[in-house]
């Protein structure tokens, strides 16, 4: 049983997932700070008070907390989407460059192979 657990933990997927959770938690703190300290005060300048948690309640049901959580979630979702999109674009550019390098390398190899083939043909016909 210990060996199975050890092999499960040491698989790449589990370690990748653990790293993603830790980075996600740290990223969440950054986005929360952005929302609380920059975005919501900016909205408060336009619309007035944006503290939904205390103002929006009905007979003890604080649905303002839920609305605040939805706003936080949407902003975090947009931030994560933008981050993933940027990483994909950077990765795509690197892959395209590598493919171009491979094509250039293949072209050089094809030229050399053709030269060798032509040289061999000359040797066979000249001999």
N, C-alpha and C positions, 0 to 999 in steps of 0.2 A: 504494500500500500504506500509506503514511504517513497519507493522508486517511482510509482505512478504520479504521486504528487510532485516529486522533484522534476520529472520530465514535463509535467503540465506547466509548472511555474517557469521553467527554463525555456519553454517554447517562445519563439519570437513574438507571436501574437499577444501573449499575456504581458510580456514586458512592454511592448508597444502600447498596449492599452493602459498599463499603469502610468507610463510616461505621459500619455494623452490626458489622463485624468488629472495628474499633477499640473501640467501646463494649462489645462482648461480651468482649474481652480485659480491659478495665478492670473490668467487672462480675465477671468470673471471679476477678480478684484480690481483690475485696471479699468474694465468697462464700468463697473459700479462706481468707481471714483470719478470717472468721466461723466457719468449720468448725474450723480449727486452734486458734483462741484462745478460742472461747466454747462451741461445741457439743461438741467432743470432750473438753475438760476437764470439762464438765458430765456427760458420759457416764462419764468416768473416775471421778468421785465416786461414781457408782452401781455400776458394774461392775468397777472397778479399772482396770488399765492398758488403754488402747485403741490402743496402737501395734501395729497388725497387721503392719506391714512387717518387723519383726525377729522377732516371736514366732511368727508363722505361716509356717513353712517346713518343707519335707520334702526332705531330701537335696539341698540346694542350690536347690530350686525355691521361690522366695519368692512363694507365692500370696497372702500377706498384702498385698503391694503391689497386687495386682489387686483384692482385696476393698476396700482403702482407696480405690482409684480408683473403684470402683463406688459406694461411699458418697458420695464427693465429687460424682460425676456426678448421683446421685439428689438430693442437696441442692441442687446448682446447678439441676437441672431444676425442682424445686419452687419455688425462688426466681424463676427466669425465668418460670414459669407464673403465679406470684402477681403479678409485675410487669406482665406482658402483660395479665392479667385486670384489674388496676387501671387501666391505661391505656385498655383497651377500655371500662370502665365510665365513666370520665371523658369519653371521646370520645362515647360513646352519650348521656350527659347533655347534652353541648353540642349534639349533633345534634338531640335532642328539643326543646331550647329554641329552636334556630334554626327548626325546623319549626313550633313554636307561634307564633313571631314572624311567619313567613310566612303562616300561617293567619289571624292577626289582621290583617295588612296586606291580605290578599286580602279579608277581610270588609269592611274599610273601603272598599276599592276597589269592591266589589260594591254597597255602600250608595250610594256616590257615583254609580256608573253607573245605578243604579235611579232616583235623584233626577233625573239628567240625562234619562233615558228618560221619566220621568213629566212632566218640564217640557216636553220636546219634544212629547209627546202633547197636553198642554194647549194649546200654541201651535198645533198643527195643528187641533185641534178648535175652538179659540176663533177662529181666523182665517177 
